[in-house]
Amino acid sequence: MSHFLLMVVYALLVAIFFAALWRRDRKGQIKLFLQIFLGLVLGGLALAWLMYPFPSGPPVSP
Amino acid sequence: MTEGEGSEVAEKREVEARPVLAGILAWVVPGLGHLYLGRRGRAALFFAVVGCAIVLGCILHGNLYHPIAGQPLTTVATLGAMGMGLPYFLLRYGAHYGGVITSIGYEYGTAFLLTAGLMNLLLVLDAWDIARGVKD
């Protein structure tokens, strides 16, 4: 499984969970689901983009 | 004590016991507390979501936390993972599951397993509130 797919599945589960937990009406649930889901996925992508210039490990010796 | 007073005391005891029982059931099996309180739809949904997180965490060979001496954060993480209730003990002591640190999905699996535990802890609080009449 790709990192992105796992991130999307994680965001999906968390968004469904909190939408059902915190909202009782269907409209509010859908709105909160989209907010959390998109927030997690887009936030994750933004964070990955910001971290892209930083090296992922110790510098390789020549 | 008259018959009326007796039934009142019994009713009060039942009302007091309900949130405790709902909380315990919610902790033991994800969604069971909601099922006990008559919220069938939500119970099924919560069972499916928390169950999916646990199954995915295991498929990815994530870490099922247990306390390690000298590492206090593992105790905190263990309490979080234990939030999933019966599945934690079945996995740890029944299936002797502990995760595979060399697996490529280890970190993701750990996140799924820990999240499952934390989500179920929130379900315990939700069931408690519903039983007390604070939430519907």
Backbone of each chain as ProteinMPNN parsed JSONL, in Angstrom:
{"seq_chain_A": "MSHFLLMVVYALLVAIFFAALWRRDRKGQIKLFLQIFLGLVLGGLALAWLMYPFPSGPPVSP", "coords_chain_A": {"N_chain_A": [[0.843, -1.2, 0.0], [0.456, 2.252, -0.753], [1.983, 5.202, 0.691], [0.395, 7.449, 0.489], [-2.184, 6.404, 0.038], [-2.621, 5.052, 2.443], [-2.634, 7.207, 4.164], [-4.921, 8.514, 3.29], [-6.883, 6.593, 3.87], [-6.657, 6.52, 6.636], [-7.402, 9.163, 7.262], [-10.004, 9.058, 6.366], [-11.247, 7.18, 8.109], [-10.946, 8.51, 10.589], [-12.333, 10.876, 10.079], [-14.956, 9.962, 9.561], [-15.514, 8.858, 12.044], [-15.391, 11.075, 13.897], [-17.302, 12.752, 12.803], [-19.64, 11.291, 13.186], [-19.588, 11.147, 15.926], [-19.627, 13.753, 16.967], [-21.64, 15.193, 15.718], [-25.183, 15.2, 15.245], [-27.162, 15.61, 13.358], [-27.75, 14.923, 9.881], [-26.823, 16.711, 7.892], [-25.008, 18.316, 9.265], [-23.191, 16.342, 9.951], [-22.137, 15.538, 7.468], [-20.907, 17.905, 6.675], [-18.973, 18.28, 8.712], [-17.533, 15.929, 8.357], [-16.376, 16.355, 5.799], [-14.821, 18.605, 6.362], [-12.946, 17.618, 8.266], [-11.816, 15.431, 6.892], [-10.773, 16.579, 4.476], [-9.146, 18.472, 5.649], [-7.239, 16.884, 6.974], [-6.073, 15.387, 4.843], [-5.26, 17.378, 2.945], [-3.785, 18.962, 4.66], [-1.782, 17.149, 5.389], [-0.526, 16.796, 2.924], [0.391, 19.407, 2.489], [2.169, 19.672, 4.611], [4.01, 17.711, 3.927], [4.996, 18.825, 1.597], [6.199, 21.13, 2.61], [8.217, 19.98, 4.099], [9.773, 18.815, 2.234], [12.285, 19.988, 1.232], [14.032, 19.357, 3.268], [16.567, 17.114, 4.373], [16.152, 13.509, 4.61], [17.643, 11.888, 6.194], [20.894, 11.162, 7.717], [23.704, 12.96, 6.21], [25.075, 11.649, 3.21], [28.236, 10.216, 3.056], [30.969, 11.105, 0.913]], "CA_chain_A": [[0.0, 0.0, 0.0], [1.262, 3.472, -0.818], [1.878, 6.101, 1.839], [-0.747, 8.346, 0.272], [-3.416, 5.635, 0.227], [-2.775, 4.815, 3.88], [-2.998, 8.494, 4.759], [-6.322, 8.773, 2.924], [-7.713, 5.648, 4.641], [-6.607, 7.003, 8.024], [-8.219, 10.383, 7.313], [-11.389, 8.621, 6.164], [-11.733, 6.58, 9.356], [-11.02, 9.535, 11.63], [-13.387, 11.827, 9.719], [-16.252, 9.298, 9.787], [-15.678, 8.693, 13.49], [-15.706, 12.333, 14.58], [-18.567, 13.281, 12.269], [-20.721, 10.559, 13.865], [-19.514, 11.382, 17.379], [-19.855, 15.149, 17.361], [-22.834, 15.773, 15.095], [-26.314, 14.275, 15.238], [-27.945, 15.792, 12.134], [-27.047, 14.426, 8.698], [-26.156, 17.819, 7.195], [-23.841, 18.671, 10.089], [-22.231, 15.233, 9.876], [-21.456, 15.602, 6.162], [-20.052, 19.101, 6.688], [-17.811, 18.026, 9.574], [-16.738, 14.884, 7.698], [-15.573, 16.966, 4.738], [-13.831, 19.489, 6.989], [-11.869, 16.823, 8.871], [-11.154, 14.628, 5.856], [-9.965, 17.442, 3.614], [-8.124, 19.085, 6.5], [-6.16, 15.919, 7.217], [-5.381, 15.034, 3.59], [-4.578, 18.56, 2.405], [-2.774, 19.347, 5.667], [-0.677, 16.202, 5.259], [0.197, 17.112, 1.687], [1.077, 20.688, 2.698], [3.299, 19.406, 5.51], [5.001, 16.962, 3.142], [5.591, 19.777, 0.66], [7.085, 22.004, 3.4], [9.361, 19.199, 4.593], [10.482, 18.243, 1.09], [13.685, 20.404, 1.096], [14.883, 18.848, 4.356], [17.036, 15.735, 4.126], [15.436, 12.516, 5.407], [18.574, 11.129, 7.023], [22.227, 11.777, 7.807], [24.299, 13.169, 4.888], [25.858, 10.522, 2.688], [29.649, 10.601, 2.911], [31.43, 10.833, -0.464]], "C_chain_A": [[0.881, 1.255, 0.0], [1.035, 4.321, 0.432], [0.627, 6.969, 1.709], [-2.075, 7.628, 0.534], [-3.674, 5.392, 1.723], [-3.204, 6.095, 4.602], [-4.472, 8.809, 4.495], [-7.255, 7.856, 3.729], [-7.789, 6.1, 6.104], [-7.53, 8.227, 8.19], [-9.704, 10.034, 7.199], [-11.985, 8.073, 7.465], [-11.93, 7.636, 10.442], [-12.164, 10.511, 11.349], [-14.772, 11.221, 9.947], [-16.539, 9.235, 11.289], [-16.121, 9.998, 14.161], [-17.0, 12.963, 14.067], [-19.751, 12.605, 12.964], [-20.758, 10.86, 15.361], [-19.983, 12.78, 17.77], [-21.084, 15.791, 16.755], [-23.943, 14.74, 15.047], [-27.145, 14.415, 13.957], [-27.094, 15.454, 10.913], [-26.242, 15.523, 7.993], [-24.875, 18.223, 7.944], [-22.763, 17.6, 10.023], [-21.424, 15.293, 8.573], [-20.466, 16.774, 6.139], [-18.789, 18.841, 7.524], [-16.902, 16.953, 8.972], [-15.817, 15.493, 6.649], [-14.481, 17.858, 5.318], [-12.651, 18.682, 7.526], [-11.087, 16.071, 7.799], [-10.24, 15.488, 4.986], [-8.846, 18.112, 4.414], [-6.947, 18.152, 6.718], [-5.363, 15.628, 5.94], [-4.6, 16.232, 3.053], [-3.5, 19.05, 3.37], [-1.547, 18.449, 5.589], [0.155, 16.49, 4.031], [0.995, 18.409, 1.84], [2.316, 20.493, 3.572], [4.413, 18.662, 4.763], [5.742, 17.899, 2.188], [6.584, 20.687, 1.394], [8.348, 21.266, 3.836], [10.246, 18.68, 3.464], [11.949, 18.69, 0.997], [14.611, 19.814, 2.157], [15.313, 17.404, 4.085], [16.355, 14.748, 5.054], [16.362, 11.71, 6.314], [19.928, 11.818, 7.101], [22.853, 11.926, 6.414], [25.169, 11.982, 4.466], [27.301, 10.977, 2.483], [30.149, 10.223, 1.505], [32.402, 9.655, -0.548]], "O_chain_A": [[1.914, 1.304, 0.668], [0.032, 4.176, 1.131], [-0.097, 7.195, 2.678], [-2.974, 8.178, 1.17], [-4.804, 5.514, 2.197], [-4.022, 6.066, 5.522], [-5.177, 9.307, 5.373], [-8.297, 8.3, 4.212], [-8.853, 6.064, 6.722], [-8.323, 8.305, 9.128], [-10.548, 10.643, 7.856], [-13.085, 8.453, 7.866], [-12.952, 7.652, 11.127], [-12.876, 10.923, 12.265], [-15.663, 11.892, 10.467], [-17.649, 9.52, 11.74], [-17.104, 10.02, 14.901], [-17.709, 13.631, 14.82], [-20.742, 13.258, 13.29], [-21.818, 10.832, 15.986], [-20.656, 12.958, 18.785], [-21.53, 16.835, 17.231], [-23.691, 13.554, 14.837], [-27.765, 13.447, 13.516], [-25.881, 15.667, 10.907], [-25.117, 15.288, 7.552], [-23.821, 18.438, 7.345], [-21.571, 17.905, 10.037], [-20.204, 15.124, 8.57], [-19.343, 16.648, 5.651], [-17.678, 19.145, 7.092], [-15.677, 17.04, 9.056], [-14.625, 15.188, 6.607], [-13.352, 17.868, 4.827], [-11.495, 19.02, 7.272], [-9.856, 16.071, 7.796], [-9.071, 15.157, 4.786], [-7.736, 18.294, 3.912], [-5.792, 18.574, 6.656], [-4.132, 15.624, 5.955], [-3.415, 16.114, 2.741], [-2.434, 19.497, 2.946], [-0.414, 18.917, 5.707], [1.384, 16.439, 4.073], [2.134, 18.502, 1.381], [3.372, 21.069, 3.311], [5.597, 18.946, 4.943], [6.953, 17.782, 1.997], [7.664, 20.982, 0.882], [9.42, 21.863, 3.929], [11.338, 18.167, 3.708], [12.804, 17.853, 0.707], [15.828, 19.774, 1.972], [14.519, 16.583, 3.626], [16.009, 15.105, 6.18], [15.884, 10.919, 7.128], [20.09, 12.934, 6.606], [22.574, 11.119, 5.528], [25.896, 11.401, 5.272], [27.56, 11.987, 1.828], [29.801, 9.168, 0.975], [32.867, 9.315, -1.635]]}, "seq_chain_B": "MTEGEGSEVAEKREVEARPVLAGILAWVVPGLGHLYLGRRGRAALFFAVVGCAIVLGCILHGNLYHPIAGQPLTTVATLGAMGMGLPYFLLRYGAHYGGVITSIGYEYGTAFLLTAGLMNLLLVLDAWDIARGVKD", "coords_chain_B": {"N_chain_B": [[-39.847, 1.075, 55.163], [-41.898, 2.177, 52.538], [-43.769, 0.698, 49.781], [-43.703, 2.334, 47.564], [-41.529, 4.031, 48.077], [-39.508, 2.179, 48.057], [-39.472, 1.306, 45.388], [-38.707, 3.655, 44.227], [-36.109, 4.023, 45.193], [-34.886, 1.808, 44.03], [-35.18, 2.474, 41.361], [-33.603, 4.774, 41.269], [-31.115, 3.7, 41.802], [-30.82, 2.169, 39.543], [-30.682, 4.133, 37.548], [-28.318, 5.353, 38.314], [-26.535, 3.283, 37.93], [-26.619, 2.82, 35.233], [-25.011, 4.66, 33.527], [-22.45, 3.792, 34.279], [-22.412, 1.063, 33.587], [-22.894, 1.334, 30.836], [-20.581, 2.703, 30.087], [-18.607, 0.819, 30.736], [-19.315, -1.311, 29.054], [-18.997, -0.03, 26.6], [-16.26, 0.301, 26.592], [-15.29, -2.329, 26.666], [-16.132, -3.674, 24.261], [-15.936, -2.051, 21.2], [-18.549, 0.139, 20.467], [-20.488, -1.325, 21.777], [-21.511, -0.153, 24.073], [-23.116, 1.878, 23.025], [-24.946, 0.328, 21.694], [-26.198, -0.929, 23.83], [-27.466, 1.276, 24.85], [-29.391, 1.661, 23.007], [-28.733, 2.865, 20.611], [-28.492, 1.808, 17.775], [-27.631, 2.18, 15.094], [-25.45, 3.967, 15.288], [-23.867, 2.436, 16.946], [-23.181, 0.259, 15.288], [-21.763, 1.603, 13.313], [-19.592, 2.731, 14.763], [-18.418, 0.414, 15.711], [-17.59, -0.699, 13.313], [-15.789, 1.26, 12.335], [-13.782, 1.519, 14.369], [-13.06, -1.155, 14.491], [-12.071, -1.545, 11.881], [-9.806, 0.089, 11.998], [-8.286, -1.32, 13.861], [-7.918, -3.817, 12.577], [-6.575, -3.013, 10.224], [-4.287, -1.919, 11.391], [-3.117, -4.227, 12.423], [-2.714, -5.729, 10.084], [-0.792, -4.174, 8.91], [1.269, -4.657, 10.589], [1.684, -3.097, 12.886], [2.822, -1.549, 15.983], [1.715, -2.838, 19.029], [1.335, -1.265, 21.798], [3.183, -1.784, 24.853], [4.159, -1.471, 28.288], [7.505, -0.347, 28.771], [10.364, -0.667, 30.708], [11.942, 2.217, 32.009], [11.139, 3.799, 29.943], [8.941, 6.013, 30.05], [6.981, 7.072, 28.342], [6.004, 4.949, 26.894], [4.295, 3.735, 28.636], [2.2, 5.55, 28.789], [1.358, 5.449, 26.129], [0.591, 2.782, 26.074], [-1.638, 2.796, 27.756], [-3.309, 4.301, 26.165], [-3.568, 2.601, 23.906], [-4.759, 0.434, 25.148], [-7.242, 1.364, 25.422], [-8.833, 0.339, 23.443], [-10.04, -1.837, 24.485], [-11.339, -5.116, 24.915], [-10.258, -6.238, 22.448], [-7.535, -5.475, 22.607], [-6.45, -7.056, 24.661], [-7.017, -9.576, 23.714], [-5.464, -9.618, 21.41], [-2.872, -9.172, 22.455], [-2.469, -11.079, 24.541], [-3.867, -13.335, 23.737], [-3.39, -13.791, 20.95], [-0.742, -13.275, 20.988], [0.315, -11.025, 19.805], [2.526, -8.478, 18.722], [3.55, -6.78, 16.906], [5.69, -5.971, 14.095], [8.742, -4.754, 13.879], [10.431, -4.401, 11.72], [8.808, -4.327, 9.571], [7.431, -2.732, 6.677], [5.14, -1.28, 7.0], [5.025, -0.621, 9.641], [5.101, 1.854, 11.202], [2.795, 3.167, 10.291], [0.882, 1.243, 10.927], [1.107, 1.24, 13.691], [0.13, 3.779, 14.25], [-2.541, 3.431, 13.443], [-3.42, 1.466, 15.279], [-3.054, 2.712, 17.768], [-4.709, 4.917, 17.437], [-7.171, 3.617, 17.236], [-7.526, 2.736, 19.873], [-7.647, 5.206, 21.225], [-9.862, 6.379, 20.028], [-11.855, 4.66, 20.916], [-11.823, 5.224, 23.625], [-12.945, 7.742, 23.611], [-15.465, 6.994, 22.83], [-16.364, 5.713, 25.09], [-16.69, 7.871, 26.844], [-18.69, 9.194, 25.425], [-20.81, 7.344, 25.496], [-21.224, 7.322, 28.227], [-22.111, 9.975, 28.649], [-24.47, 9.949, 27.125], [-25.966, 8.061, 28.526], [-26.314, 9.432, 30.898], [-27.973, 11.359, 30.099], [-27.05, 13.723, 29.11], [-26.315, 13.989, 26.494], [-27.92, 13.177, 23.336]], "CA_chain_B": [[-39.891, 1.693, 53.836], [-43.109, 1.802, 51.804], [-43.524, 0.099, 48.458], [-43.383, 3.448, 46.647], [-40.15, 4.467, 48.353], [-38.624, 1.082, 47.623], [-39.326, 1.321, 43.929], [-37.977, 4.885, 43.899], [-34.691, 3.753, 45.47], [-34.431, 0.866, 43.002], [-35.1, 3.228, 40.103], [-32.45, 5.677, 41.389], [-29.943, 2.849, 41.685], [-30.728, 1.76, 38.131], [-30.238, 5.318, 36.807], [-26.914, 5.558, 38.643], [-25.734, 2.176, 37.393], [-26.676, 2.818, 33.779], [-23.829, 5.23, 32.882], [-21.271, 2.964, 34.569], [-22.506, -0.138, 32.746], [-22.734, 1.762, 29.436], [-19.16, 3.017, 29.91], [-17.838, -0.433, 30.758], [-19.617, -2.045, 27.806], [-18.39, 0.723, 25.492], [-14.816, 0.053, 26.617], [-14.984, -3.741, 26.386], [-16.262, -3.886, 22.803], [-16.31, -0.779, 20.57], [-19.933, 0.228, 19.991], [-21.415, -2.088, 22.616], [-22.162, 0.8, 24.975], [-24.168, 2.54, 22.261], [-25.962, -0.697, 21.439], [-26.898, -1.073, 25.11], [-28.312, 2.459, 25.035], [-30.395, 1.686, 21.946], [-28.267, 3.585, 19.412], [-28.003, 0.695, 16.958], [-26.908, 2.667, 13.907], [-24.152, 4.498, 15.716], [-23.089, 1.304, 17.481], [-22.623, -0.484, 14.143], [-20.766, 2.463, 12.65], [-18.403, 2.835, 15.613], [-17.788, -0.906, 15.722], [-16.926, -0.87, 12.015], [-14.655, 2.19, 12.199], [-12.714, 1.125, 15.298], [-12.631, -2.482, 14.041], [-11.232, -1.356, 10.677], [-8.516, 0.639, 12.43], [-7.542, -2.406, 14.527], [-7.541, -4.812, 11.551], [-5.537, -2.41, 9.377], [-3.07, -1.821, 12.207], [-2.519, -5.567, 12.516], [-2.244, -6.107, 8.741], [0.437, -3.404, 8.665], [2.225, -5.098, 11.612], [1.982, -1.985, 13.792], [3.181, -1.862, 17.362], [0.678, -2.792, 20.063], [2.206, -0.804, 22.894], [3.208, -2.344, 26.206], [5.121, -0.661, 29.045], [8.91, -0.746, 28.765], [11.05, -0.039, 31.841], [12.82, 3.32, 31.641], [10.53, 4.591, 28.862], [7.61, 6.34, 30.584], [5.984, 7.35, 27.298], [5.38, 3.698, 26.447], [3.174, 3.473, 29.558], [1.101, 6.42, 28.339], [0.876, 4.878, 24.862], [-0.09, 1.523, 26.396], [-2.973, 3.145, 28.264], [-4.077, 4.713, 24.984], [-3.88, 1.412, 23.095], [-5.678, -0.395, 25.939], [-8.573, 1.947, 25.251], [-9.645, -0.462, 22.508], [-10.754, -2.818, 25.304], [-11.094, -6.552, 24.767], [-9.326, -6.566, 21.353], [-6.136, -5.314, 23.029], [-6.029, -8.214, 25.456], [-7.06, -10.757, 22.825], [-4.292, -9.556, 20.525], [-1.609, -9.268, 23.193], [-2.307, -12.314, 25.323], [-4.448, -14.462, 23.01], [-2.663, -14.035, 19.691], [0.67, -12.913, 21.233], [0.68, -10.044, 18.782], [3.322, -7.367, 19.242], [4.011, -5.943, 15.797], [6.977, -6.342, 13.483], [9.416, -3.455, 13.727], [11.094, -4.317, 10.412], [7.793, -4.245, 8.518], [7.371, -1.41, 6.029], [3.947, -0.568, 7.469], [5.089, -0.581, 11.106], [4.724, 3.167, 11.765], [1.385, 3.4, 9.969], [0.1, 0.292, 11.719], [1.112, 1.731, 15.074], [-0.802, 4.92, 14.298], [-3.906, 2.892, 13.369], [-3.754, 0.763, 16.527], [-3.161, 3.698, 18.845], [-5.907, 5.709, 17.165], [-8.332, 2.78, 17.58], [-7.659, 2.794, 21.33], [-8.06, 6.554, 21.644], [-11.245, 6.584, 19.571], [-12.775, 3.918, 21.798], [-11.921, 5.957, 24.897], [-13.934, 8.801, 23.381], [-16.784, 6.335, 22.796], [-16.74, 5.471, 26.498], [-17.206, 9.149, 27.357], [-19.94, 9.483, 24.724], [-21.837, 6.449, 26.062], [-21.458, 7.833, 29.588], [-22.924, 11.191, 28.53], [-25.812, 9.578, 26.637], [-26.655, 7.385, 29.627], [-26.67, 10.436, 31.909], [-28.957, 12.271, 29.516], [-26.404, 14.978, 28.718], [-26.372, 13.981, 25.033], [-28.975, 12.29, 22.848]], "C_chain_B": [[-41.142, 1.222, 53.083], [-42.742, 1.244, 50.429], [-43.083, 1.161, 47.438], [-41.947, 3.914, 46.803], [-39.137, 3.432, 47.861], [-38.389, 1.099, 46.128], [-38.547, 2.556, 43.466], [-36.465, 4.686, 44.078], [-34.114, 2.835, 44.399], [-34.244, 1.572, 41.657], [-33.867, 4.136, 40.1], [-31.159, 4.889, 41.199], [-29.695, 2.461, 40.217], [-30.194, 2.909, 37.275], [-28.755, 5.569, 37.052], [-26.024, 4.494, 38.0], [-25.632, 2.226, 35.883], [-25.44, 3.449, 33.122], [-22.582, 4.377, 33.088], [-21.263, 1.734, 33.666], [-22.296, 0.214, 31.269], [-21.259, 2.052, 29.141], [-18.311, 1.759, 29.845], [-18.047, -1.216, 29.465], [-18.97, -1.368, 26.602], [-16.893, 0.469, 25.428], [-14.503, -1.384, 26.184], [-15.033, -4.031, 24.886], [-16.691, -2.565, 22.171], [-17.75, -0.825, 20.031], [-20.947, -0.462, 20.885], [-22.169, -1.185, 23.592], [-23.319, 1.502, 24.279], [-25.303, 1.566, 21.95], [-26.825, -0.888, 22.68], [-27.868, 0.084, 25.334], [-29.329, 2.635, 23.904], [-30.006, 2.458, 20.706], [-27.639, 2.572, 18.453], [-27.151, 1.144, 15.779], [-25.517, 3.148, 14.262], [-23.257, 3.379, 16.251], [-22.414, 0.537, 16.35], [-21.522, 0.315, 13.468], [-19.464, 2.527, 13.463], [-17.654, 1.502, 15.668], [-16.983, -1.105, 14.434], [-15.677, 0.014, 11.914], [-13.491, 1.765, 13.102], [-12.169, -0.254, 14.898], [-11.717, -2.399, 12.833], [-9.838, -0.866, 11.075], [-7.652, -0.463, 13.069], [-7.038, -3.41, 13.483], [-6.425, -4.259, 10.661], [-4.207, -2.309, 10.123], [-2.346, -3.151, 12.296], [-1.971, -6.017, 11.154], [-0.911, -5.408, 8.438], [1.546, -3.732, 9.674], [2.643, -3.967, 12.55], [2.259, -2.452, 15.209], [1.957, -1.767, 18.271], [1.435, -2.511, 21.36], [2.067, -1.632, 24.167], [4.295, -1.578, 26.964], [6.543, -1.233, 28.974], [9.611, 0.036, 29.88], [11.997, 1.045, 31.345], [12.29, 4.17, 30.498], [9.091, 4.941, 29.256], [6.553, 6.593, 29.508], [5.303, 6.083, 26.779], [4.201, 3.318, 27.362], [1.955, 4.298, 29.144], [0.486, 5.846, 27.059], [0.128, 3.563, 25.098], [-1.505, 1.79, 26.896], [-3.884, 3.57, 27.116], [-4.504, 3.515, 24.149], [-4.873, 0.501, 23.817], [-7.107, 0.12, 25.857], [-9.445, 1.148, 24.312], [-10.366, -1.607, 23.22], [-10.339, -4.252, 25.06], [-10.144, -6.89, 23.611], [-7.856, -6.442, 21.737], [-5.646, -6.574, 23.732], [-6.056, -9.5, 24.629], [-5.823, -10.783, 21.927], [-3.0, -9.825, 21.298], [-1.426, -10.63, 23.855], [-2.905, -13.547, 24.63], [-3.638, -14.808, 21.782], [-1.165, -13.759, 19.826], [1.191, -11.964, 20.159], [1.494, -8.928, 19.42], [3.781, -6.414, 18.162], [5.366, -6.416, 15.276], [7.707, -5.057, 13.127], [10.079, -3.294, 12.36], [10.087, -4.196, 9.258], [7.702, -2.827, 7.968], [6.173, -0.596, 6.528], [3.918, -0.362, 8.976], [4.582, 0.742, 11.698], [3.248, 3.468, 11.512], [0.496, 2.499, 10.815], [0.002, 0.732, 13.164], [0.124, 2.886, 15.232], [-2.249, 4.428, 14.276], [-4.316, 2.248, 14.693], [-3.946, 1.736, 17.69], [-4.425, 4.546, 18.668], [-7.163, 4.921, 17.522], [-8.587, 2.838, 19.086], [-8.187, 4.14, 21.796], [-9.5, 6.848, 21.21], [-12.222, 5.874, 20.509], [-12.895, 4.578, 23.171], [-12.938, 7.094, 24.764], [-15.352, 8.226, 23.338], [-17.287, 6.036, 24.204], [-17.354, 6.739, 27.084], [-18.557, 9.49, 26.721], [-21.084, 8.639, 25.297], [-22.218, 6.907, 27.463], [-22.394, 9.041, 29.545], [-24.349, 10.877, 28.074], [-26.614, 8.942, 27.767], [-27.094, 8.362, 30.717], [-27.714, 11.43, 31.4], [-28.374, 13.604, 29.098], [-26.435, 15.121, 27.19], [-27.491, 13.04, 24.589], [-28.403, 11.104, 22.097]], "O_chain_B": [[-41.412, 0.024, 53.0], [-41.596, 1.305, 49.985], [-42.227, 0.923, 46.586], [-41.24, 4.16, 45.825], [-38.076, 3.762, 47.331], [-37.264, 0.931, 45.656], [-37.83, 2.52, 42.466], [-35.66, 5.11, 43.249], [-33.002, 3.048, 43.917], [-33.293, 1.308, 40.922], [-33.175, 4.262, 39.09], [-30.232, 5.341, 40.527], [-28.565, 2.428, 39.73], [-29.364, 2.7, 36.39], [-28.019, 5.947, 36.14], [-24.902, 4.778, 37.581], [-24.663, 1.728, 35.309], [-24.861, 2.829, 32.23], [-21.755, 4.25, 32.186], [-20.246, 1.402, 33.058], [-21.613, -0.507, 30.542], [-20.75, 1.692, 28.079], [-17.412, 1.643, 29.012], [-17.098, -1.716, 28.861], [-18.461, -2.034, 25.701], [-16.314, 0.425, 24.342], [-13.562, -1.62, 25.427], [-14.083, -4.57, 24.319], [-17.714, -2.006, 22.566], [-18.111, -1.706, 19.25], [-22.146, -0.211, 20.766], [-23.336, -1.433, 23.898], [-24.379, 1.698, 24.872], [-26.475, 1.944, 21.946], [-28.048, -0.995, 22.582], [-28.938, -0.085, 25.919], [-30.04, 3.638, 23.853], [-30.842, 2.691, 19.833], [-26.416, 2.487, 18.334], [-26.097, 0.574, 15.498], [-24.533, 2.784, 13.619], [-22.045, 3.38, 16.033], [-21.232, 0.203, 16.433], [-20.48, -0.227, 13.099], [-18.373, 2.391, 12.91], [-16.423, 1.465, 15.671], [-15.859, -1.605, 14.455], [-14.629, -0.442, 11.458], [-12.351, 1.664, 12.647], [-10.963, -0.491, 14.961], [-10.705, -3.097, 12.764], [-8.827, -1.341, 10.559], [-6.444, -0.525, 12.843], [-5.871, -3.803, 13.505], [-5.448, -4.953, 10.379], [-3.144, -2.576, 9.563], [-1.117, -3.206, 12.252], [-0.896, -6.612, 11.08], [-0.026, -5.976, 7.799], [2.631, -3.153, 9.618], [3.801, -3.883, 12.96], [1.971, -3.59, 15.58], [1.254, -0.756, 18.285], [2.079, -3.389, 21.934], [0.986, -2.112, 24.507], [5.246, -1.09, 26.354], [6.749, -2.44, 29.1], [9.464, 1.254, 29.978], [12.755, 0.84, 30.397], [12.919, 5.157, 30.119], [8.145, 4.263, 28.855], [5.366, 6.356, 29.734], [4.174, 6.129, 26.289], [3.245, 2.674, 26.93], [0.826, 3.806, 29.148], [-0.734, 5.768, 26.92], [-0.848, 3.265, 24.409], [-2.451, 1.103, 26.512], [-5.071, 3.245, 27.094], [-5.658, 3.421, 23.732], [-5.722, -0.128, 23.185], [-8.058, -0.591, 26.181], [-10.67, 1.257, 24.365], [-11.21, -2.275, 22.622], [-9.152, -4.572, 25.005], [-9.29, -7.76, 23.777], [-7.021, -7.208, 21.257], [-4.567, -7.089, 23.435], [-5.23, -10.393, 24.818], [-5.217, -11.833, 21.714], [-2.148, -10.598, 20.86], [-0.37, -11.253, 23.744], [-2.494, -14.673, 24.907], [-3.245, -15.958, 21.582], [-0.404, -13.983, 18.884], [2.318, -12.077, 19.679], [1.19, -8.483, 20.527], [4.34, -5.358, 18.457], [6.081, -7.165, 15.941], [7.332, -4.359, 12.185], [10.269, -2.171, 11.893], [10.475, -3.987, 8.109], [7.874, -1.85, 8.698], [6.193, 0.634, 6.482], [2.89, 0.033, 9.527], [3.732, 0.743, 12.589], [2.542, 3.957, 12.393], [-0.519, 2.941, 11.354], [-1.051, 0.615, 13.791], [-0.617, 2.961, 16.212], [-3.092, 4.948, 15.007], [-5.43, 2.461, 15.171], [-4.875, 1.601, 18.486], [-5.119, 4.851, 19.638], [-8.119, 5.488, 18.051], [-9.731, 2.972, 19.521], [-9.065, 4.209, 22.655], [-10.257, 7.488, 21.94], [-13.276, 6.411, 20.85], [-13.946, 4.503, 23.807], [-13.696, 7.371, 25.693], [-16.312, 8.877, 23.751], [-18.487, 6.099, 24.473], [-18.398, 6.693, 27.734], [-19.454, 10.007, 27.387], [-22.178, 9.144, 25.549], [-23.39, 6.881, 27.838], [-23.353, 9.119, 30.313], [-25.312, 11.461, 28.57], [-27.794, 9.243, 27.947], [-28.112, 8.153, 31.377], [-28.261, 12.229, 32.16], [-29.118, 14.526, 28.765], [-26.564, 16.226, 26.662], [-27.956, 12.208, 25.368], [-29.155, 10.256, 21.618]]}, "name": "protein", "num_of_chains": 2, "seq": "MSHFLLMVVYALLVAIFFAALWRRDRKGQIKLFLQIFLGLVLGGLALAWLMYPFPSGPPVSPMTEGEGSEVAEKREVEARPVLAGILAWVVPGLGHLYLGRRGRAALFFAVVGCAIVLGCILHGNLYHPIAGQPLTTVATLGAMGMGLPYFLLRYGAHYGGVITSIGYEYGTAFLLTAGLMNLLLVLDAWDIARGVKD"}
